[in-house]
Amino acid sequence: MTLLASLAASLCFAVTPTAYVESRQEPDGGFGDPQITAWATLGLAAAGSQPERLRAAAAYLARHEGEARSTTDLALAAMARSAAGQEPEAALAKLRAHHPGKLVNATIWSILALRQAGEPAPPALVRSLRAAQHRSGGWSWNAGGAPDTNDTAVAIQALRAAGVDGRPIDRAVAFLRAHQNPDGGFELTDGRGSDAQSTAWAIQGLLAAGATPGPPAFRYLARLRRPDGSYRYSARYATTPLWVTAQVLPALARKPFPLRRPTG
């Protein structure tokens, strides 16, 4: 590569993914709505963004806590607030009382939110999550549904955060590996094709399991990066760049959930 070409390439990607997400923060501290704000907060916390940005985002989430439409939404916001250094006690109290139901996804995120806050994972939730694992090694969003890589990746993180190791994790890793495509990316379900979010989640899941994601997954993500620092959803689609980029940040930082809480 010539010096000119090298300079052009470096200028083309002068804006980092972290800077892109930071640039989308609004004066009220949020990123448009509570769910996207929670993802942006987790992404920026993983990337080591400035504490004042994280505090502003956490304050936004605290103001909008009553708008949570599901246990998963509540857990995600609580997890983001904890990652930013807050103590979301009211939300955590509700999550402690959560009873496992058909929504496996809610159980996963409840465990992760409690562990992010430094609390133990309720044994009933851990047992329920282990029992929900499919024969294939994966997990689905709800009981009886088809397993997918996203829920499998976060289930690995939740179980590892709860101290679970061994065969359940090994089977889940094999499920993820089976959904990696020749382009290096991971797909949500069979035949869907690779996408950035599924690839990022798979990277986090593999890291939590103590497995190596491998260079092809990161090369796939690199091909989806745009000059403004954001990431395409896939080679074909460029939808929801803020959401996609926020979810890619923890994978780029090689940090599974729960994240290390800030000190000081």
C-alpha positions in Angstrom: 0.0 0.0 0.0 1.4 3.4 -0.9 1.8 6.2 1.6 -1.1 8.1 0.0 -3.4 5.1 0.1 -2.5 4.4 3.7 -3.3 8.0 4.6 -6.6 7.8 2.8 -7.5 4.6 4.6 -6.7 6.0 8.0 -8.7 9.2 7.3 -11.6 7.1 6.0 -11.9 5.5 9.5 -10.8 8.5 11.6 -14.1 8.4 13.5 -14.1 5.5 16.0 -17.2 3.4 16.8 -17.1 4.8 20.3 -17.1 8.3 19.1 -20.0 7.6 16.7 -22.1 6.3 19.6 -21.1 9.2 21.8 -22.1 11.7 19.1 -25.7 10.4 19.2 -26.2 11.2 22.9 -28.8 13.9 23.4 -28.9 16.8 25.8 -31.2 14.8 28.2 -28.5 12.1 28.5 -30.4 9.6 26.5 -30.1 8.1 23.0 -33.7 8.5 21.8 -35.5 5.9 23.9 -34.8 3.8 27.0 -34.0 0.6 25.2 -31.5 2.1 22.8 -30.1 4.2 25.7 -29.5 1.0 27.7 -27.6 -0.6 24.9 -25.6 2.5 24.2 -24.7 2.8 27.9 -23.5 -0.8 28.0 -21.5 -0.3 24.8 -19.9 2.9 26.0 -19.1 1.3 29.4 -17.4 -1.6 27.7 -15.5 0.9 25.5 -14.3 3.0 28.5 -16.2 6.1 27.7 -16.1 9.1 30.0 -17.8 8.6 33.3 -19.9 11.8 32.9 -21.5 10.4 29.7 -22.3 7.2 31.5 -23.8 9.0 34.5 -26.0 11.1 32.2 -27.2 8.1 30.4 -27.9 6.3 33.7 -29.8 9.3 35.0 -32.0 9.2 31.8 -32.7 5.5 32.4 -33.6 6.2 36.0 -36.1 8.9 35.0 -37.7 6.5 32.5 -37.7 3.3 34.6 -41.5 3.4 34.8 -41.7 3.0 31.0 -40.3 -0.5 31.0 -42.7 -2.7 29.1 -41.2 -6.1 30.1 -39.0 -7.8 32.6 -36.3 -7.9 29.9 -36.5 -4.1 29.4 -36.3 -3.5 33.1 -33.3 -5.9 33.5 -31.5 -4.3 30.6 -31.9 -0.8 32.0 -30.9 -1.9 35.5 -27.8 -3.6 34.1 -26.8 -0.5 32.2 -27.3 1.7 35.2 -25.2 -0.7 37.3 -22.5 -0.7 34.6 -22.5 3.1 34.8 -22.0 3.0 38.6 -25.6 3.6 39.8 -27.5 1.4 42.3 -30.9 0.7 40.7 -32.4 -0.7 43.9 -36.1 -0.5 42.9 -35.5 -2.4 39.6 -33.3 -4.9 41.3 -36.0 -5.6 43.9 -38.4 -6.5 41.1 -35.8 -8.7 39.4 -35.1 -10.6 42.7 -38.8 -11.4 42.8 -38.9 -12.6 39.2 -40.4 -16.0 38.7 -39.2 -18.0 35.7 -41.8 -18.3 33.0 -42.1 -19.0 29.3 -39.9 -16.0 28.4 -36.4 -17.5 28.7 -35.0 -14.2 27.6 -36.3 -12.5 30.7 -34.6 -15.1 32.9 -31.3 -14.6 31.1 -31.3 -10.8 31.5 -32.6 -10.9 35.1 -29.6 -13.1 36.0 -27.2 -10.8 34.2 -28.6 -7.6 35.7 -28.4 -9.0 39.2 -24.8 -10.2 38.7 -23.9 -6.8 37.1 -25.0 -5.3 40.4 -22.8 -7.7 42.4 -25.7 -9.7 43.6 -26.0 -13.5 43.5 -27.9 -15.2 40.8 -31.2 -16.7 42.2 -30.9 -20.5 42.1 -34.4 -20.8 40.7 -33.5 -18.7 37.8 -30.3 -20.6 37.1 -32.1 -24.0 37.3 -34.8 -22.7 35.0 -32.2 -21.5 32.4 -30.3 -24.7 32.5 -33.5 -26.7 32.0 -34.4 -24.5 29.0 -31.4 -25.6 26.9 -32.3 -27.4 23.7 -30.9 -30.7 22.6 -28.9 -28.8 20.0 -27.1 -26.9 22.8 -28.8 -23.6 22.1 -31.5 -21.5 23.8 -34.5 -19.8 22.4 -36.2 -16.5 23.3 -39.2 -18.3 24.7 -40.0 -21.8 25.9 -40.8 -24.0 23.0 -39.3 -21.7 20.4 -36.4 -22.5 18.0 -33.0 -21.8 19.4 -30.9 -18.9 18.1 -27.4 -17.7 18.5 -28.3 -14.4 20.3 -30.1 -16.0 23.2 -27.5 -18.8 23.3 -24.7 -16.3 23.6 -26.3 -14.3 26.4 -27.4 -17.6 28.2 -23.7 -18.6 28.2 -22.8 -15.2 29.8 -25.6 -15.5 32.4 -24.7 -19.1 33.3 -20.9 -18.3 33.5 -21.7 -15.3 35.7 -23.7 -17.6 37.9 -20.7 -20.0 38.2 -22.0 -22.7 35.8 -19.4 -24.5 33.7 -18.9 -27.8 32.0 -21.2 -29.6 29.6 -24.0 -27.0 29.3 -21.4 -24.4 28.3 -19.5 -26.8 26.0 -22.8 -27.7 24.2 -23.7 -24.0 23.8 -20.3 -23.2 22.3 -20.7 -26.0 19.8 -24.1 -24.5 18.9 -22.5 -21.1 18.3 -19.7 -22.6 16.2 -22.2 -24.4 14.0 -23.7 -21.1 13.1 -20.5 -19.4 11.9 -20.5 -18.8 8.1 -17.6 -18.9 5.7 -17.5 -15.1 5.7 -16.5 -15.3 9.4 -19.8 -13.9 10.7 -22.5 -15.6 12.7 -26.1 -15.8 11.8 -29.2 -15.6 14.1 -30.7 -18.9 12.8 -30.0 -21.4 10.0 -30.1 -19.7 6.6 -30.5 -16.1 7.8 -27.0 -15.1 6.8 -24.4 -13.3 8.9 -25.1 -10.1 10.7 -23.1 -7.7 12.9 -25.2 -8.1 16.0 -25.3 -11.9 16.0 -21.5 -11.9 15.4 -20.9 -9.5 18.3 -23.1 -11.5 20.7 -21.4 -14.7 19.6 -18.0 -13.2 20.3 -19.1 -12.2 23.8 -20.6 -15.7 24.4 -17.4 -17.4 23.3 -15.3 -15.2 25.4 -17.4 -15.8 28.5 -17.0 -19.5 27.9 -13.3 -19.2 27.7 -13.3 -20.0 24.0 -11.5 -18.1 21.3 -13.7 -16.3 18.8 -11.0 -16.3 16.2 -9.8 -13.6 13.7 -12.5 -14.3 11.0 -15.3 -13.0 13.2 -13.5 -9.7 13.8 -12.6 -9.5 10.1 -16.3 -9.9 9.3 -17.1 -7.0 11.6 -14.3 -4.9 10.2 -15.8 -5.2 6.7 -19.1 -3.8 8.0 -17.6 -0.6 9.5 -18.5 2.6 7.8 -16.5 5.9 7.6 -18.6 7.6 10.2 -17.6 4.9 12.8 -21.0 3.1 12.7 -21.5 -0.5 11.6 -23.9 -1.9 9.0 -26.3 -4.6 10.2 -25.1 -6.9 7.4 -23.4 -6.7 4.0 -26.9 -6.1 2.5 -28.6 -3.9 5.1 -27.5 -0.7 6.9 -30.5 -0.4 9.3 -30.4 0.9 12.9 -26.7 1.9 12.9 -26.8 3.3 16.5 -28.3 0.1 17.9 -26.0 -2.1 15.9 -22.8 -0.2 16.8 -23.7 0.0 20.5 -24.0 -3.8 20.5 -20.8 -4.3 18.6 -18.7 -2.2 21.1 -18.5 -4.8 23.9 -17.3 -7.4 21.3 -14.7 -5.0 20.0 -13.5 -4.5 23.6 -13.5 -8.3 24.1 -15.7 -7.9 27.2 -18.6 -10.3 27.9 -21.4 -9.4 30.3 -21.4 -8.6 33.2 -19.0 -5.8 32.7 -16.5 -4.7 35.4 -18.1 -1.9 37.4 -16.4 1.5 37.5 -14.4 2.4 40.6 -14.0 5.8 42.2 
